[in-house]
């Protein structure tokens, strides 16, 4: 505690403790506000409210900084691997070589899913959105893995965490295979986490699948860039669901449902669709004008962020990865030219400059994923796969937090005051 914030409400004066994080803004502790004054605070969208304390991820949106356990995202994207970042996020420190080998071994041994789950997939329509399948199948894991649903048992929590991280690529690849009518491909544990996912997605039983190291590295980097992002909507959903004591599979399914929305995980799909709709560089001014028009609901997808009021540091790495992947695949996608030109124009346009609207992580990711061969409907699924690591880390942190309580926001009631029931014949 570094001081107090004095608040006067009517004839009451209250001294509220001010808390300091290791870095970042001070936080006014209002836990006693209601008890001492009878008043609530009002903050729709939680724009000024810290809902928990966390030691996992730090964002400085004005500076464009993203740190995982203190390490900058660009260093992790360049030097680390997704599984190493998963270890870092869930356990707090970078692993030694032995620790990473053991962790990789453990995750790899959990990659298969219960055979009965295959029948669950067959209950879905073939044209179901893969995110709809993900919500259902991940939620259903709690019906298959009873031995890791007791949240009060640390060992079960660890096993559930390993299962979720390990099985998500298998579940995601199966959602894709089901949608295109190809047989499911079982995991191959001789491959890396990401190589295995690529093979389960793009391999077929009739041929050997050779993992391209450039694509494997690009995909791994995309996973790193999406692994965690502090108390975003889906992570807060996971925490809120978990605060009631719900099992981890149910909580992660809730996170997936939240991530599906176009303002969150669905934005990369929306961004690519928008770039395709723009189509050519000469049509950009028309779309910029629409984005600025107050009477037009159109927004530049992949632009703007609730927290970043500067360049999203993940977007920089994503742009570089897009260059590498397109070069490797020999793809010259005109959409990439549209994206670069749109970014250039928007960043010099007064409207976007004044509102501090910069490209976010989703602006370039769709171009890369499309070049690799993913249909747009899979984009959010890939995001969910990667973010599972962050959800699991945050869920575990919450369970271990002695200050954790069931999440129960209050409200500013604007409905009718008390009134007496009127019989239907008198209305
Ligand atoms: N295009 C045009 N104008 C925009 C955009 C955009 N992409 N984003 C924000 N604005 C404008 C708003 O119209 C608003 O203008 P006003 O003050 O004149 O009313 C102002 O900028 C502030 O916008 P808000 O919606 O209030 O900002 P908020 O922080 O609530 O929204 C959000 C953030 C939802 C990400 C928003 O920028 C957006 O809709 N972007 C497009 C969707 C997108 O790319 N989402 C991905 C987010 S990243 C992720 O989930 C991984």
Boltz pocket constraint, residues with backbone or C-beta under 6 A from the ligand:
constraints:
  - pocket:
      binder: B
      contacts: [[A, 262], [A, 263], [A, 264], [A, 265], [A, 267], [A, 291], [A, 292], [A, 298], [A, 299], [A, 300], [A, 301], [A, 302], [A, 303], [A, 304], [A, 305], [A, 306], [A, 307], [A, 355], [A, 357], [A, 360], [A, 361], [A, 362]]
      max_distance: 6.0
